[in-house]
Amino acid sequence: MTCLDTDFIIDLLRRKSDAERKLEELTSDGVRLTTTALNAAELFKGAYNCAKPIHEARTVRHLLDTLDILDFSVAASETFGKLAIELKRDGNEIGDFDMLIASIALTHGESLLTRNIRHFSRVSGLVVESY
């Protein structure tokens, strides 16, 4: 199971070859692909900031329909609380949205596919993949 971060999904939407190759690799291996509602929110924010927001939002919605969306549950909320304090104590804060995304992936036992290795590698126990 692999949770797709916003940057990966944007690269897919922009048809970047490295993201397309990674998607092909994952799907051919039968990996279950997910993302979070927070990633979806970031994607829609970007879509509605474009010159053709209705078209972009439709494209985002279509892609999200192919993924399982992971919930931000009470368990993920607790993971977030622990993670936020741990990262703050260590001087490694990464921003609330990234901590929320990491918390959801951790709670669901999923790796995170992202280009943002610098932030997410600070999260203890999170398996981070790049492409």
ROKOL-572366 format. One record per atom (N, C-alpha, C): residue number from 1; chain; atom name; x negated, y negated, z negated. Coordinates in Angstrom, 2 decimals. Example, Ala and Ser with C-alpha at 12.3 -4.5 7.8 and 13.67 -1.06 7.14 Angstrom:
   num   cadena   atomo        xx        yy        zz
     1        A       N    -13.19      5.69     -7.80
     1        A      CA    -12.30      4.50     -7.80
     1        A       C    -13.20      3.30     -7.80
     2        A       N    -12.85      2.25     -7.08
     2        A      CA    -13.67      1.06     -7.14
     2        A       C    -12.90     -0.03     -7.87
! end
This chain:
   num   cadena   atomo        xx        yy        zz
     1        A       N     -0.84      1.17      0.00
     1        A      CA      0.00      0.00      0.00
     1        A       C     -0.89     -1.24      0.00
     2        A       N     -0.54     -2.16      0.88
     2        A      CA     -1.32     -3.39      1.01
     2        A       C     -0.41     -4.59      1.05
     3        A       N     -0.69     -5.54      0.18
     3        A      CA      0.06     -6.79      0.12
     3        A       C     -0.67     -7.81      0.99
     4        A       N      0.06     -8.40      1.93
     4        A      CA     -0.53     -9.36      2.86
     4        A       C     -0.44    -10.77      2.30
     5        A       N     -1.58    -11.44      2.22
     5        A      CA     -1.61    -12.81      1.75
     5        A       C     -1.21    -13.75      2.89
     6        A       N     -0.87    -14.96      2.53
     6        A      CA     -0.40    -15.95      3.50
     6        A       C     -1.38    -16.16      4.64
     7        A       N     -2.66    -16.26      4.33
     7        A      CA     -3.63    -16.54      5.39
     7        A       C     -3.66    -15.43      6.45
     8        A       N     -3.51    -14.18      6.01
     8        A      CA     -3.48    -13.08      6.97
     8        A       C     -2.24    -13.17      7.86
     9        A       N     -1.10    -13.45      7.26
     9        A      CA      0.14    -13.54      8.04
     9        A       C      0.07    -14.70      9.02
    10        A       N     -0.49    -15.82      8.60
    10        A      CA     -0.65    -16.96      9.52
    10        A       C     -1.55    -16.56     10.68
    11        A       N     -2.63    -15.87     10.39
    11        A      CA     -3.52    -15.42     11.48
    11        A       C     -2.80    -14.47     12.43
    12        A       N     -1.93    -13.62     11.90
    12        A      CA     -1.13    -12.75     12.77
    12        A       C     -0.20    -13.57     13.65
    13        A       N      0.47    -14.54     13.05
    13        A      CA      1.40    -15.39     13.82
    13        A       C      0.66    -16.18     14.90
    14        A       N     -0.59    -16.52     14.63
    14        A      CA     -1.42    -17.25     15.60
    14        A       C     -2.13    -16.32     16.57
    15        A       N     -1.85    -15.01     16.41
    15        A      CA     -2.38    -13.97     17.29
    15        A       C     -3.92    -13.92     17.31
    16        A       N     -4.51    -14.09     16.13
    16        A      CA     -5.97    -14.00     16.01
    16        A       C     -6.37    -12.53     16.08
    17        A       N     -7.36    -12.26     16.87
    17        A      CA     -7.73    -10.88     17.18
    17        A       C     -8.18    -10.09     15.96
    18        A       N     -8.90    -10.70     15.03
    18        A      CA     -9.36     -9.95     13.86
    18        A       C     -8.17     -9.52     12.99
    19        A       N     -7.17    -10.38     12.87
    19        A      CA     -5.97    -10.01     12.10
    19        A       C     -5.17     -8.93     12.85
    20        A       N     -5.05     -9.06     14.15
    20        A      CA     -4.32     -8.05     14.93
    20        A       C     -5.01     -6.69     14.86
    21        A       N     -6.34     -6.69     14.90
    21        A      CA     -7.09     -5.42     14.78
    21        A       C     -6.86     -4.79     13.41
    22        A       N     -6.88     -5.61     12.37
    22        A      CA     -6.68     -5.09     11.02
    22        A       C     -5.26     -4.55     10.87
    23        A       N     -4.28     -5.25     11.42
    23        A      CA     -2.90     -4.76     11.37
    23        A       C     -2.77     -3.42     12.09
    24        A       N     -3.39     -3.31     13.24
    24        A      CA     -3.35     -2.05     13.99
    24        A       C     -3.99     -0.92     13.18
    25        A       N     -5.10     -1.21     12.54
    25        A      CA     -5.78     -0.21     11.69
    25        A       C     -4.86      0.24     10.55
    26        A       N     -4.25     -0.71      9.88
    26        A      CA     -3.37     -0.38      8.75
    26        A       C     -2.15      0.42      9.19
    27        A       N     -1.52     -0.01     10.26
    27        A      CA     -0.30      0.69     10.71
    27        A       C     -0.63      2.08     11.26
    28        A       N     -1.76      2.22     11.92
    28        A      CA     -2.11      3.55     12.43
    28        A       C     -2.43      4.52     11.30
    29        A       N     -2.88      3.97     10.15
    29        A      CA     -3.14      4.80      8.97
    29        A       C     -1.88      5.03      8.14
    30        A       N     -0.77      4.44      8.57
    30        A      CA      0.50      4.62      7.86
    30        A       C      0.60      3.86      6.55
    31        A       N     -0.18      2.80      6.40
    31        A      CA     -0.17      2.01      5.17
    31        A       C      1.12      1.21      5.08
    32        A       N      1.76      1.25      3.91
    32        A      CA      2.97      0.45      3.66
    32        A       C      2.54     -1.00      3.48
    33        A       N      3.13     -1.91      4.26
    33        A      CA      2.76     -3.32      4.22
    33        A       C      3.81     -4.12      3.47
    34        A       N      3.32     -4.99      2.59
    34        A      CA      4.19     -5.81      1.77
    34        A       C      3.67     -7.24      1.77
    35        A       N      4.45     -8.12      1.19
    35        A      CA      4.01     -9.45      0.82
    35        A       C      4.87     -9.86     -0.37
    36        A       N      4.69    -11.08     -0.84
    36        A      CA      5.47    -11.54     -1.98
    36        A       C      6.40    -12.67     -1.55
    37        A       N      7.39    -12.93     -2.37
    37        A      CA      8.29    -14.05     -2.10
    37        A       C      7.53    -15.37     -2.12
    38        A       N      6.46    -15.44     -2.88
    38        A      CA      5.64    -16.66     -2.92
    38        A       C      4.94    -16.87     -1.59
    39        A       N      4.42    -15.79     -1.00
    39        A      CA      3.81    -15.91      0.32
    39        A       C      4.85    -16.35      1.34
    40        A       N      6.04    -15.79      1.24
    40        A      CA      7.13    -16.19      2.14
    40        A       C      7.42    -17.68      2.00
    41        A       N      7.44    -18.17      0.77
    41        A      CA      7.70    -19.60      0.53
    41        A       C      6.61    -20.45      1.19
    42        A       N      5.36    -20.04      1.06
    42        A      CA      4.26    -20.78      1.69
    42        A       C      4.42    -20.79      3.21
    43        A       N      4.83    -19.66      3.77
    43        A      CA      5.01    -19.57      5.22
    43        A       C      6.14    -20.47      5.70
    44        A       N      7.26    -20.48      4.98
    44        A      CA      8.37    -21.35      5.37
    44        A       C      8.01    -22.82      5.21
    45        A       N      7.24    -23.15      4.19
    45        A      CA      6.79    -24.54      4.02
    45        A       C      5.99    -24.97      5.25
    46        A       N      5.10    -24.11      5.71
    46        A      CA      4.32    -24.41      6.91
    46        A       C      5.19    -24.50      8.15
    47        A       N      6.15    -23.60      8.25
    47        A      CA      7.04    -23.59      9.42
    47        A       C      7.83    -24.88      9.52
    48        A       N      8.36    -25.35      8.41
    48        A      CA      9.18    -26.57      8.42
    48        A       C      8.34    -27.84      8.50
    49        A       N      7.03    -27.68      8.49
    49        A      CA      6.13    -28.82      8.66
    49        A       C      5.61    -28.90     10.10
    50        A       N      6.10    -28.05     10.98
    50        A      CA      5.65    -28.00     12.38
    50        A       C      6.53    -28.87     13.27
    51        A       N      6.07    -29.03     14.49
    51        A      CA      6.82    -29.81     15.47
    51        A       C      8.15    -29.15     15.84
    52        A       N      8.19    -27.82     15.82
    52        A      CA      9.41    -27.07     16.15
    52        A       C      9.80    -26.20     14.95
    53        A       N     10.31    -26.82     13.89
    53        A      CA     10.55    -26.07     12.65
    53        A       C     11.55    -24.93     12.76
    54        A       N     12.60    -25.09     13.54
    54        A      CA     13.61    -24.03     13.66
    54        A       C     12.99    -22.80     14.32
    55        A       N     12.24    -23.03     15.37
    55        A      CA     11.57    -21.92     16.08
    55        A       C     10.56    -21.24     15.16
    56        A       N      9.73    -22.04     14.47
    56        A      CA      8.71    -21.47     13.60
    56        A       C      9.33    -20.70     12.44
    57        A       N     10.39    -21.24     11.86
    57        A      CA     11.06    -20.55     10.75
    57        A       C     11.66    -19.23     11.22
    58        A       N     12.20    -19.21     12.42
    58        A      CA     12.75    -17.97     12.98
    58        A       C     11.64    -16.94     13.16
    59        A       N     10.48    -17.38     13.63
    59        A      CA      9.34    -16.48     13.82
    59        A       C      8.88    -15.91     12.48
    60        A       N      8.79    -16.77     11.47
    60        A      CA      8.40    -16.32     10.13
    60        A       C      9.42    -15.31      9.60
    61        A       N     10.70    -15.63      9.72
    61        A      CA     11.76    -14.74      9.23
    61        A       C     11.68    -13.38      9.91
    62        A       N     11.44    -13.37     11.22
    62        A      CA     11.34    -12.12     11.97
    62        A       C     10.17    -11.27     11.43
    63        A       N      9.03    -11.89     11.22
    63        A      CA      7.88    -11.15     10.71
    63        A       C      8.15    -10.64      9.29
    64        A       N      8.74    -11.48      8.45
    64        A      CA      9.03    -11.06      7.07
    64        A       C     10.03     -9.90      7.03
    65        A       N     10.91     -9.84      8.02
    65        A      CA     11.87     -8.73      8.07
    65        A       C     11.20     -7.38      8.27
    66        A       N      9.95     -7.37      8.72
    66        A      CA      9.22     -6.12      8.95
    66        A       C      8.44     -5.67      7.71
    67        A       N      8.42     -6.51      6.67
    67        A      CA      7.63     -6.22      5.47
    67        A       C      8.55     -5.99      4.27
    68        A       N      8.06     -5.23      3.32
    68        A      CA      8.73     -5.13      2.03
    68        A       C      8.29     -6.33      1.19
    69        A       N      9.24     -7.01      0.59
    69        A      CA      8.93     -8.18     -0.24
    69        A       C      8.89     -7.74     -1.70
    70        A       N      7.75     -7.96     -2.33
    70        A      CA      7.56     -7.56     -3.73
    70        A       C      8.18     -8.61     -4.65
    71        A       N      8.89     -8.13     -5.66
    71        A      CA      9.56     -9.01     -6.61
    71        A       C      8.60     -9.57     -7.64
    72        A       N      8.94    -10.77     -8.12
    72        A      CA      8.26    -11.35     -9.28
    72        A       C      9.11    -10.99    -10.49
    73        A       N      8.75     -9.90    -11.11
    73        A      CA      9.53     -9.31    -12.20
    73        A       C      9.04     -9.80    -13.56
    74        A       N      9.70     -9.34    -14.61
    74        A      CA      9.26     -9.64    -15.96
    74        A       C      7.85     -9.07    -16.17
    75        A       N      7.61     -7.87    -15.66
    75        A      CA      6.28     -7.26    -15.79
    75        A       C      5.22     -8.11    -15.10
    76        A       N      5.53     -8.63    -13.90
    76        A      CA      4.59     -9.50    -13.19
    76        A       C      4.41    -10.81    -13.94
    77        A       N      5.46    -11.28    -14.59
    77        A      CA      5.37    -12.50    -15.40
    77        A       C      4.39    -12.31    -16.55
    78        A       N      4.47    -11.15    -17.19
    78        A      CA      3.53    -10.87    -18.28
    78        A       C      2.10    -10.76    -17.75
    79        A       N      1.94    -10.09    -16.62
    79        A      CA      0.61    -10.00    -16.00
    79        A       C      0.07    -11.39    -15.70
    80        A       N      0.93    -12.28    -15.19
    80        A      CA      0.54    -13.66    -14.91
    80        A       C      0.06    -14.35    -16.19
    81        A       N      0.82    -14.20    -17.27
    81        A      CA      0.43    -14.84    -18.53
    81        A       C     -0.95    -14.39    -19.00
    82        A       N     -1.17    -13.10    -18.98
    82        A      CA     -2.48    -12.55    -19.39
    82        A       C     -3.58    -13.04    -18.47
    83        A       N     -3.32    -12.97    -17.16
    83        A      CA     -4.32    -13.36    -16.16
    83        A       C     -4.68    -14.84    -16.28
    84        A       N     -3.68    -15.69    -16.45
    84        A      CA     -3.91    -17.13    -16.55
    84        A       C     -4.84    -17.46    -17.72
    85        A       N     -4.59    -16.82    -18.85
    85        A      CA     -5.42    -17.07    -20.04
    85        A       C     -6.82    -16.51    -19.84
    86        A       N     -6.91    -15.31    -19.28
    86        A      CA     -8.22    -14.69    -19.04
    86        A       C     -9.07    -15.55    -18.10
    87        A       N     -8.49    -15.98    -16.99
    87        A      CA     -9.25    -16.79    -16.03
    87        A       C     -9.62    -18.15    -16.60
    88        A       N     -8.73    -18.76    -17.37
    88        A      CA     -9.02    -20.06    -18.00
    88        A       C    -10.16    -19.91    -19.00
    89        A       N    -10.07    -18.86    -19.82
    89        A      CA    -11.10    -18.62    -20.84
    89        A       C    -12.47    -18.42    -20.20
    90        A       N    -12.49    -17.76    -19.02
    90        A      CA    -13.75    -17.49    -18.33
    90        A       C    -14.19    -18.64    -17.42
    91        A       N    -13.37    -19.69    -17.32
    91        A      CA    -13.71    -20.80    -16.44
    91        A       C    -13.56    -20.46    -14.97
    92        A       N    -12.65    -19.54    -14.65
    92        A      CA    -12.48    -19.05    -13.28
    92        A       C    -11.07    -19.28    -12.74
    93        A       N    -10.42    -20.35    -13.14
    93        A      CA     -9.05    -20.58    -12.69
    93        A       C     -8.98    -20.66    -11.16
    94        A       N     -7.87    -20.16    -10.62
    94        A      CA     -7.73    -20.09     -9.15
    94        A       C     -6.47    -20.77     -8.64
    95        A       N     -5.71    -21.39     -9.48
    95        A      CA     -4.48    -22.03     -9.05
    95        A       C     -3.29    -21.13     -9.30
    96        A       N     -2.18    -21.75     -9.65
    96        A      CA     -1.00    -20.99    -10.05
    96        A       C     -0.46    -20.08     -8.96
    97        A       N     -0.35    -20.58     -7.73
    97        A      CA      0.21    -19.74     -6.67
    97        A       C     -0.64    -18.49     -6.47
    98        A       N     -1.95    -18.65     -6.42
    98        A      CA     -2.81    -17.48     -6.23
    98        A       C     -2.73    -16.54     -7.42
    99        A       N     -2.62    -17.08     -8.64
    99        A      CA     -2.47    -16.21     -9.81
    99        A       C     -1.14    -15.47     -9.77
   100        A       N     -0.08    -16.15     -9.33
   100        A      CA      1.22    -15.48     -9.22
   100        A       C      1.17    -14.35     -8.19
   101        A       N      0.58    -14.62     -7.04
   101        A      CA      0.45    -13.60     -5.99
   101        A       C     -0.38    -12.42     -6.50
   102        A       N     -1.50    -12.72     -7.14
   102        A      CA     -2.36    -11.66     -7.69
   102        A       C     -1.59    -10.85     -8.75
   103        A       N     -0.83    -11.53     -9.58
   103        A      CA     -0.06    -10.84    -10.64
   103        A       C      0.95     -9.88    -10.04
   104        A       N      1.62    -10.30     -8.99
   104        A      CA      2.61     -9.44     -8.35
   104        A       C      1.92     -8.22     -7.73
   105        A       N      0.82     -8.44     -7.01
   105        A      CA      0.09     -7.32     -6.40
   105        A       C     -0.41     -6.35     -7.47
   106        A       N     -0.99     -6.88     -8.53
   106        A      CA     -1.48     -6.02     -9.62
   106        A       C     -0.35     -5.20    -10.24
   107        A       N      0.76     -5.85    -10.51
   107        A      CA      1.89     -5.17    -11.15
   107        A       C      2.43     -4.04    -10.29
   108        A       N      2.40     -4.25     -8.98
   108        A      CA      2.90     -3.23     -8.06
   108        A       C      1.82     -2.23     -7.63
   109        A       N      0.60     -2.41     -8.14
   109        A      CA     -0.48     -1.49     -7.83
   109        A       C     -0.95     -1.56     -6.39
   110        A       N     -0.90     -2.75     -5.81
   110        A      CA     -1.27     -2.90     -4.41
   110        A       C     -2.56     -3.69     -4.26
   111        A       N     -3.28     -3.38     -3.20
   111        A      CA     -4.43     -4.21     -2.85
   111        A       C     -3.91     -5.46     -2.15
   112        A       N     -4.76     -6.48     -2.06
   112        A      CA     -4.38     -7.74     -1.42
   112        A       C     -5.29     -7.98     -0.22
   113        A       N     -4.69     -8.17      0.94
   113        A      CA     -5.44     -8.44      2.16
   113        A       C     -5.45     -9.94      2.39
   114        A       N     -6.64    -10.53      2.34
   114        A      CA     -6.79    -11.98      2.40
   114        A       C     -8.16    -12.37      2.93
   115        A       N     -8.25    -13.60      3.39
   115        A      CA     -9.57    -14.18      3.69
   115        A       C    -10.10    -14.93      2.47
   116        A       N     -9.25    -15.16      1.50
   116        A      CA     -9.62    -15.95      0.32
   116        A       C    -10.28    -15.07     -0.75
   117        A       N    -11.37    -14.47     -0.37
   117        A      CA    -12.10    -13.58     -1.28
   117        A       C    -12.62    -14.36     -2.49
   118        A       N    -13.05    -15.60     -2.27
   118        A      CA    -13.63    -16.42     -3.34
   118        A       C    -12.69    -16.53     -4.54
   119        A       N    -11.41    -16.76     -4.29
   119        A      CA    -10.45    -16.87     -5.40
   119        A       C    -10.06    -15.51     -5.95
   120        A       N     -9.59    -14.65     -5.09
   120        A      CA     -8.98    -13.40     -5.56
   120        A       C     -9.98    -12.41     -6.14
   121        A       N    -11.26    -12.51     -5.78
   121        A      CA    -12.25    -11.59     -6.37
   121        A       C    -12.49    -11.89     -7.85
   122        A       N    -12.02    -13.02     -8.32
   122        A      CA    -12.15    -13.37     -9.75
   122        A       C    -11.14    -12.62    -10.62
   123        A       N    -10.16    -11.99     -9.98
   123        A      CA     -9.08    -11.33    -10.71
   123        A       C     -9.48     -9.89    -11.03
   124        A       N     -9.68     -9.64    -12.29
   124        A      CA    -10.10     -8.32    -12.75
   124        A       C     -9.03     -7.28    -12.41
   125        A       N     -9.46     -6.17    -11.81
   125        A      CA     -8.56     -5.08    -11.48
   125        A       C     -7.86     -5.18    -10.15
   126        A       N     -7.92     -6.35     -9.51
   126        A      CA     -7.27     -6.53     -8.20
   126        A       C     -8.21     -6.04     -7.10
   127        A       N     -7.72     -5.13     -6.28
   127        A      CA     -8.48     -4.67     -5.12
   127        A       C     -8.23     -5.66     -4.00
   128        A       N     -9.30     -6.30     -3.53
   128        A      CA     -9.19     -7.33     -2.51
   128        A       C     -9.85     -6.83     -1.24
   129        A       N     -9.11     -6.93     -0.15
   129        A      CA     -9.62     -6.54      1.17
   129        A       C     -9.70     -7.78      2.03
   130        A       N    -10.65     -7.79      2.95
   130        A      CA    -10.75     -8.87      3.92
   130        A       C    -10.65     -8.29      5.31
   131        A       N    -10.74     -9.12      6.29
   131        A      CA    -10.64     -8.69      7.68
   131        A       C    -11.50     -9.56      8.56
! end
